[in-house]
Amino acid sequence: MSDKLRIKLSIADRVYPLSVNAEQEESLRQAAEQLQKMVKQFESSYAVNDKQDVLAMCALQLANTVALKSKDQHIYQSAKAQLEALSEEIDNAIGVNE
């Protein structure tokens, strides 16, 4: 059984106390650090003063990234299935499976 750790993460000038599993701690800290970098990038690139607007922009960018990765994974799986089917047809045509 894993023990819960109490950590604090700072995002957009707010501190969020969390109870997490030990194996989650590092990835959550890295995610918070990446999010903080995104916040600073949006603040410096755009005239946005409201943290909620900045966080909404970050959420949109992250959601888009997830959607693109999901689409890429779907394309990969589809291509893999087509290649496997083609390979099987070639094997049957040249008599490899006989």
C-alpha positions in Angstrom: 0.0 0.0 0.0 1.4 3.4 -0.9 1.4 6.2 1.5 0.0 9.6 0.6 2.4 12.5 0.5 1.3 16.1 1.2 2.8 18.4 -1.4 2.2 22.0 -2.5 2.2 23.0 -6.1 2.4 26.6 -7.3 0.5 27.4 -10.5 -0.4 30.9 -11.7 0.5 32.6 -8.4 -1.6 30.2 -6.3 -0.5 27.3 -4.1 -2.4 24.1 -4.3 -2.0 21.6 -1.5 -2.4 18.0 -2.6 -2.3 14.5 -1.2 -0.7 12.2 -3.7 0.8 8.8 -4.0 4.6 8.8 -3.9 4.8 7.5 -7.5 2.8 10.5 -8.7 4.8 13.2 -7.0 7.5 13.7 -9.6 5.2 13.7 -12.6 2.8 16.2 -10.9 5.7 18.5 -10.0 6.9 18.4 -13.6 3.4 19.0 -14.9 3.0 22.0 -12.6 6.4 23.3 -13.7 5.5 23.0 -17.4 2.1 24.7 -16.8 3.9 27.5 -14.9 6.1 28.0 -18.0 3.1 28.1 -20.3 1.5 30.7 -18.0 4.5 32.9 -18.2 4.8 32.4 -22.0 1.2 33.5 -22.5 1.5 36.4 -20.2 4.6 37.7 -22.0 3.3 37.0 -25.5 -0.2 38.5 -25.0 -1.7 41.4 -23.2 -3.5 39.2 -20.7 -3.8 40.3 -17.1 -6.5 37.9 -15.8 -5.0 34.6 -14.6 -8.2 32.8 -15.4 -7.9 33.9 -19.1 -4.3 32.7 -19.1 -5.2 29.4 -17.6 -8.0 28.9 -20.1 -5.5 29.5 -22.9 -3.2 26.9 -21.4 -6.1 24.4 -21.0 -7.0 24.9 -24.6 -3.4 24.4 -25.8 -3.1 21.3 -23.7 -6.4 19.9 -24.8 -5.4 20.4 -28.4 -2.1 18.6 -27.8 -4.0 15.7 -26.3 -6.4 15.6 -29.3 -3.5 15.7 -31.8 -1.7 12.8 -30.0 -5.0 10.8 -30.0 -5.4 11.5 -33.7 -1.8 10.5 -34.4 -2.3 7.3 -32.4 -5.4 6.4 -34.3 -3.6 7.0 -37.6 -0.7 4.8 -36.4 -3.1 2.0 -35.4 -4.9 2.2 -38.7 -1.7 2.2 -40.8 -0.4 -0.7 -38.7 -3.5 -2.8 -39.3 -3.4 -2.0 -43.0 0.3 -3.0 -43.2 -0.4 -6.2 -41.3 -3.2 -7.1 -43.7 -1.1 -6.3 -46.7 1.8 -8.4 -45.3 -0.6 -11.3 -44.8 -1.9 -11.0 -48.4 1.7 -11.0 -49.7 2.6 -14.0 -47.6 -0.5 -15.8 -49.0 0.3 -14.8 -52.5 3.8 -16.1 -52.4 2.9 -19.2 -50.4 4.7 -18.5 -47.2 1.9 -19.9 -45.0 1.6 -23.2 -46.9 
